[in-house]
Amino acid sequence: MEALGQRMADVRTQIGRVIYGQQDVIDQVLTTILAGGHLLLVGVPGLGKTLLVETLGGVLGLDNRRIQFTPDLMPADILGSEVLEEAEDGRRSFRFVPGPVFTQLLMGDEINRASPRTQSALLQAMQERKVSVAGHPHDLPAPFHVLATQNPIEQEGTYPLPEAQLDRFLMQVNIGYPDAASEREIVLRTTGLKAARAGAVFDGASLQAAQRLVRQAPVGEAVVDAILRLVRDGRPETSEIEEIRRNVAWGPGPRASQALMLAARARALLTGRLAPSTEDIAALAKPVLRHRMALNFAARADGVTLDSVIERLTADLA
């Protein structure tokens, strides 16, 4: 575990050669990968979302592919399809041609631009790590991660992701603008003749070993109780918090508890600790819960935000 912590420090260093600032975002992305999950990156254009995913693939030594989601994208463009072939003896047979989903790190750029039919093509892949084409299952490479991006300011020509698919993302990370010092570095270092490159630290096999190690990290009873209290208090049916009952339409399900457990273990190892604490749960509450909850109409009309609701939930963890 100590060796993994040092190795993750090397990953941070390599990513920092290409991505300037945004350390919290980088840590949340690495936490998601260590936990074996998928990630949804939300931010306005030009914040380096695509560059971060490409850099991550190189540093982790993973085979990676990119899909640009558009309204005319079809499920077969992601999963692949069967083609009819004729042999030299005249016999005909179908052969499966794999799509870009058959990779270790799949980047779905502007995933909300595709139609719901195409978005749903990733549901089985994200949950079961396999796809079914023409009734035949096909296993995906391991490890398999989907890192999708979404632009929050453009609504024309987009299709909101269904709740069932949002729930399959371990975390939703909102990316803000860089601070002044980081933006200065971006201006100075990315407009010259040479572009910085990041070296590989992991490969697929060593990353899988790290993900198995995360699942072996011990978790104290206090942390387990904090996870259950946080998730159950986020449901209006079972919450004892009047603000939650008044503002929340529906709350997080059991998958949120699983995500918090794995992400807390990963975050602890990422920061050089052998076991998670309730501070990890509080730090991870927003990225884990913000896409697993919804406000009712009255709350939205009053200007209530999900982040403020989650802050109210984490206040009880102390």
C-alpha positions as CSV (number, residue, x, y, z in Angstrom):
1,M,0.0,0.0,0.0
2,E,2.9,2.4,0.7
3,A,4.5,1.5,-2.6
4,L,1.1,2.3,-4.3
5,G,1.0,5.6,-2.6
6,Q,4.5,6.5,-4.0
7,R,3.5,5.3,-7.4
8,M,0.4,7.4,-7.5
9,A,2.6,10.4,-6.5
10,D,4.6,9.7,-9.7
11,V,1.3,9.6,-11.6
12,R,0.4,13.1,-10.3
13,T,3.8,14.4,-11.2
14,Q,3.5,13.1,-14.8
15,I,0.0,14.5,-15.2
16,G,1.2,17.8,-13.8
17,R,3.7,18.2,-16.7
18,V,0.7,18.5,-19.1
19,I,-2.2,19.7,-16.9
20,Y,-1.6,22.9,-14.9
21,G,-3.6,23.4,-11.8
22,Q,-6.9,21.6,-11.2
23,Q,-5.2,19.4,-8.6
24,D,-8.6,18.5,-6.9
25,V,-10.0,17.4,-10.3
26,I,-6.9,15.3,-11.0
27,D,-7.2,13.6,-7.6
28,Q,-10.8,12.9,-8.1
29,V,-10.1,11.4,-11.5
30,L,-7.4,9.2,-10.1
31,T,-9.6,8.2,-7.2
32,T,-12.3,7.0,-9.7
33,I,-9.7,5.0,-11.7
34,L,-8.2,3.4,-8.6
35,A,-11.7,2.5,-7.4
36,G,-12.4,0.8,-10.8
37,G,-15.2,3.1,-11.8
38,H,-16.4,5.4,-14.5
39,L,-16.3,9.2,-14.5
40,L,-18.4,12.1,-15.8
41,L,-16.5,15.4,-16.3
42,V,-18.7,18.5,-16.5
43,G,-17.3,21.8,-17.5
44,V,-17.4,24.6,-20.1
45,P,-15.2,24.3,-23.3
46,G,-11.5,24.9,-23.1
47,L,-10.8,23.6,-19.5
48,G,-8.7,20.7,-20.7
49,K,-11.2,17.8,-20.2
50,T,-10.2,16.0,-23.3
51,L,-6.5,16.6,-22.7
52,L,-6.8,15.3,-19.2
53,V,-8.3,12.0,-20.4
54,E,-5.7,11.6,-23.2
55,T,-2.9,12.3,-20.7
56,L,-4.4,9.8,-18.2
57,G,-4.4,7.0,-20.8
58,G,-0.7,7.5,-21.5
59,V,0.4,7.8,-17.9
60,L,-1.6,4.7,-16.9
61,G,-0.4,2.8,-19.9
62,L,-3.9,1.9,-21.1
63,D,-5.1,1.4,-24.6
64,N,-7.5,4.3,-25.2
65,R,-10.0,5.5,-27.8
66,R,-12.2,8.5,-28.3
67,I,-15.8,8.7,-29.5
68,Q,-17.2,12.1,-30.5
69,F,-20.9,11.9,-29.6
70,T,-23.2,13.5,-32.2
71,P,-26.9,13.3,-32.8
72,D,-26.5,11.0,-35.8
73,L,-24.2,8.5,-33.9
74,M,-25.7,5.0,-33.9
75,P,-25.2,2.2,-31.3
76,A,-23.3,0.1,-33.8
77,D,-20.8,3.0,-34.1
78,I,-19.9,2.3,-30.5
79,L,-20.4,-1.5,-30.0
80,G,-19.5,-2.8,-33.4
81,S,-21.6,-4.9,-35.8
82,E,-21.7,-8.2,-37.6
83,V,-20.7,-8.2,-41.3
84,L,-21.5,-10.9,-43.9
85,E,-18.4,-12.5,-45.4
86,E,-18.1,-14.9,-48.3
87,A,-15.2,-17.5,-48.2
88,E,-13.4,-18.8,-51.2
89,D,-15.5,-21.9,-51.3
90,G,-18.7,-19.8,-51.5
91,R,-19.8,-20.2,-47.9
92,R,-21.2,-17.2,-46.2
93,S,-20.9,-16.4,-42.5
94,F,-21.1,-13.5,-40.2
95,R,-18.0,-12.0,-38.6
96,F,-18.2,-9.6,-35.6
97,V,-16.2,-6.3,-36.1
98,P,-15.6,-4.8,-32.7
99,G,-16.3,-1.1,-32.2
100,P,-14.3,1.5,-30.3
101,V,-15.8,0.4,-27.0
102,F,-13.4,-2.5,-27.0
103,T,-10.6,-0.6,-25.3
104,Q,-9.3,-0.1,-21.8
105,L,-10.0,3.6,-21.5
106,L,-12.9,5.0,-23.5
107,M,-13.4,8.7,-23.8
108,G,-17.0,9.7,-24.6
109,D,-16.7,13.4,-25.7
110,E,-19.9,15.4,-25.2
111,I,-21.9,12.3,-24.3
112,N,-25.1,14.2,-24.0
113,R,-25.2,15.1,-27.7
114,A,-26.1,11.6,-28.7
115,S,-29.7,10.3,-28.8
116,P,-31.0,8.2,-25.9
117,R,-30.9,5.1,-28.1
118,T,-27.1,5.6,-28.6
119,Q,-26.5,6.6,-24.9
120,S,-28.1,3.4,-23.8
121,A,-25.6,1.4,-25.8
122,L,-23.1,2.0,-23.0
123,L,-25.3,0.8,-20.2
124,Q,-24.4,-2.9,-20.3
125,A,-20.7,-2.0,-21.0
126,M,-20.4,0.2,-18.0
127,Q,-22.1,-2.1,-15.6
128,E,-21.2,-5.6,-16.8
129,R,-18.0,-5.0,-18.7
130,K,-19.4,-6.8,-21.8
131,V,-21.7,-6.0,-24.7
132,S,-24.3,-8.1,-26.5
133,V,-24.5,-7.8,-30.3
134,A,-27.0,-9.9,-32.3
135,G,-27.7,-11.9,-29.1
136,H,-24.0,-12.9,-28.5
137,P,-22.1,-11.5,-25.5
138,H,-18.6,-10.1,-26.0
139,D,-16.3,-9.4,-23.1
140,L,-14.5,-6.1,-22.9
141,P,-10.8,-5.7,-22.1
142,A,-9.8,-5.3,-18.5
143,P,-9.5,-2.8,-17.0
144,F,-12.3,-1.0,-18.6
145,H,-13.2,2.6,-17.8
146,V,-15.5,5.2,-19.4
147,L,-14.5,8.8,-18.9
148,A,-17.2,11.0,-20.4
149,T,-17.4,14.8,-20.8
150,Q,-20.4,17.0,-20.9
151,N,-20.9,20.7,-21.6
152,P,-23.3,22.3,-19.1
153,I,-24.0,25.5,-20.9
154,E,-25.2,24.3,-24.3
155,Q,-28.7,22.8,-24.2
156,E,-29.8,23.0,-27.8
157,G,-29.3,19.7,-29.6
158,T,-28.5,17.8,-26.5
159,Y,-30.2,14.9,-24.7
160,P,-30.0,14.7,-20.9
161,L,-28.5,11.4,-19.7
162,P,-31.1,9.2,-18.1
163,E,-30.8,8.6,-14.3
164,A,-30.1,4.9,-14.9
165,Q,-27.0,5.8,-16.8
166,L,-25.9,8.6,-14.5
167,D,-26.0,6.1,-11.7
168,R,-23.3,4.0,-13.4
169,F,-20.8,6.8,-13.2
170,L,-18.9,6.5,-9.9
171,M,-18.5,10.2,-9.7
172,Q,-19.5,13.4,-11.4
173,V,-16.6,16.0,-11.3
174,N,-17.4,19.6,-12.1
175,I,-14.5,21.5,-13.5
176,G,-14.2,25.2,-12.8
177,Y,-11.9,27.8,-14.2
178,P,-8.2,27.6,-13.2
179,D,-6.7,30.1,-10.7
180,A,-4.6,33.0,-11.9
181,A,-1.2,31.3,-11.4
182,S,-2.3,28.1,-13.2
183,E,-3.8,30.1,-16.1
184,R,-0.5,32.0,-16.4
185,E,1.4,28.7,-16.7
186,I,-1.1,27.5,-19.4
187,V,-0.5,30.7,-21.4
188,L,3.3,30.5,-21.2
189,R,3.8,26.7,-21.6
190,T,1.2,25.7,-24.2
191,T,1.9,28.4,-26.9
192,G,5.5,27.5,-27.8
193,L,7.0,25.1,-30.3
194,K,7.3,22.1,-27.9
195,A,4.5,20.5,-26.0
196,A,5.1,18.8,-22.7
197,R,4.6,15.0,-22.6
198,A,3.8,12.7,-19.7
199,G,5.6,9.4,-19.3
200,A,3.9,6.0,-18.4
201,V,3.9,4.9,-14.8
202,F,1.4,2.0,-14.9
203,D,0.3,-0.6,-17.4
204,G,-3.0,-2.5,-17.5
205,A,-1.9,-5.4,-15.3
206,S,-0.3,-3.2,-12.6
207,L,-3.4,-1.0,-12.5
208,Q,-5.6,-4.0,-12.0
209,A,-3.4,-5.1,-9.1
210,A,-3.7,-1.6,-7.6
211,Q,-7.5,-1.8,-7.9
212,R,-7.5,-5.2,-6.2
213,L,-5.4,-3.7,-3.4
214,V,-7.9,-0.9,-2.9
215,R,-10.7,-3.4,-2.2
216,Q,-8.5,-5.0,0.5
217,A,-8.0,-1.7,2.4
218,P,-9.6,-1.9,5.9
219,V,-12.5,0.3,6.7
220,G,-13.6,1.1,10.3
221,E,-17.1,0.8,11.6
222,A,-17.3,4.6,12.1
223,V,-16.7,5.1,8.3
224,V,-19.3,2.5,7.4
225,D,-21.8,4.1,9.7
226,A,-21.0,7.5,8.2
227,I,-21.6,6.2,4.7
228,L,-25.0,4.7,5.6
229,R,-26.1,7.7,7.5
230,L,-25.1,10.1,4.7
231,V,-26.9,8.1,2.0
232,R,-30.0,7.3,4.0
233,D,-30.4,10.8,5.1
234,G,-30.3,11.9,1.5
235,R,-33.6,10.0,0.8
236,P,-36.7,12.0,1.6
237,E,-38.5,8.8,2.6
238,T,-36.1,7.9,5.4
239,S,-34.3,11.2,6.2
240,E,-34.7,12.8,9.6
241,I,-33.6,16.2,8.1
242,E,-36.5,18.4,7.4
243,E,-34.7,20.3,4.6
244,I,-34.1,17.0,2.8
245,R,-37.7,16.0,3.0
246,R,-38.8,19.4,1.8
247,N,-36.4,19.9,-1.1
248,V,-35.4,16.5,-2.5
249,A,-37.6,14.6,-5.0
250,W,-35.6,11.4,-4.9
251,G,-32.3,10.4,-3.2
252,P,-29.3,8.1,-3.8
253,G,-29.7,4.4,-4.0
254,P,-27.4,1.6,-2.6
255,R,-25.0,2.1,-5.5
256,A,-24.1,5.4,-3.9
257,S,-23.1,3.6,-0.7
258,Q,-20.9,1.2,-2.8
259,A,-19.3,4.1,-4.6
260,L,-18.5,6.0,-1.4
261,M,-16.9,2.8,0.1
262,L,-14.7,2.2,-2.9
263,A,-13.8,5.9,-3.5
264,A,-13.0,6.5,0.2
265,R,-10.5,3.5,0.2
266,A,-9.0,4.8,-3.1
267,R,-8.7,8.4,-1.8
268,A,-7.0,7.2,1.4
269,L,-4.3,5.2,-0.6
270,L,-3.9,8.1,-3.0
271,T,-2.9,10.3,-0.1
272,G,-0.6,7.8,1.5
273,R,-3.0,6.5,4.2
274,L,-3.8,2.9,4.9
275,A,-7.5,3.3,5.8
276,P,-10.2,5.9,5.0
277,S,-11.7,8.3,7.5
278,T,-15.0,10.2,7.8
279,E,-13.1,13.2,6.3
280,D,-12.8,11.2,3.0
281,I,-16.6,10.6,3.1
282,A,-17.3,14.3,3.5
283,A,-14.8,15.2,0.7
284,L,-16.3,12.7,-1.7
285,A,-20.0,13.4,-1.0
286,K,-20.5,16.0,-3.7
287,P,-18.9,14.1,-6.7
288,V,-20.6,10.8,-5.6
289,L,-24.1,12.1,-4.8
290,R,-24.7,15.2,-7.0
291,H,-25.8,13.0,-10.0
292,R,-27.7,10.6,-7.9
293,M,-30.2,13.0,-6.4
294,A,-32.8,15.4,-7.7
295,L,-34.5,18.5,-6.4
296,N,-38.3,19.0,-6.6
297,F,-39.8,21.8,-8.5
298,A,-40.4,24.0,-5.4
299,A,-36.7,23.7,-4.4
300,R,-35.5,24.7,-7.9
301,A,-37.9,27.6,-8.0
302,D,-36.5,28.8,-4.6
303,G,-32.9,28.7,-6.0
304,V,-31.8,25.7,-3.9
305,T,-28.8,23.8,-5.3
306,L,-27.9,20.1,-4.9
307,D,-24.4,21.1,-3.6
308,S,-26.0,23.1,-0.8
309,V,-28.2,20.2,0.1
310,I,-25.2,17.8,0.1
311,E,-23.3,20.3,2.3
312,R,-26.2,20.1,4.8
313,L,-25.9,16.3,4.7
314,T,-22.1,16.3,5.4
315,A,-22.6,18.7,8.3
316,D,-23.9,15.8,10.3
317,L,-20.8,13.7,9.8
318,A,-18.7,15.7,12.3
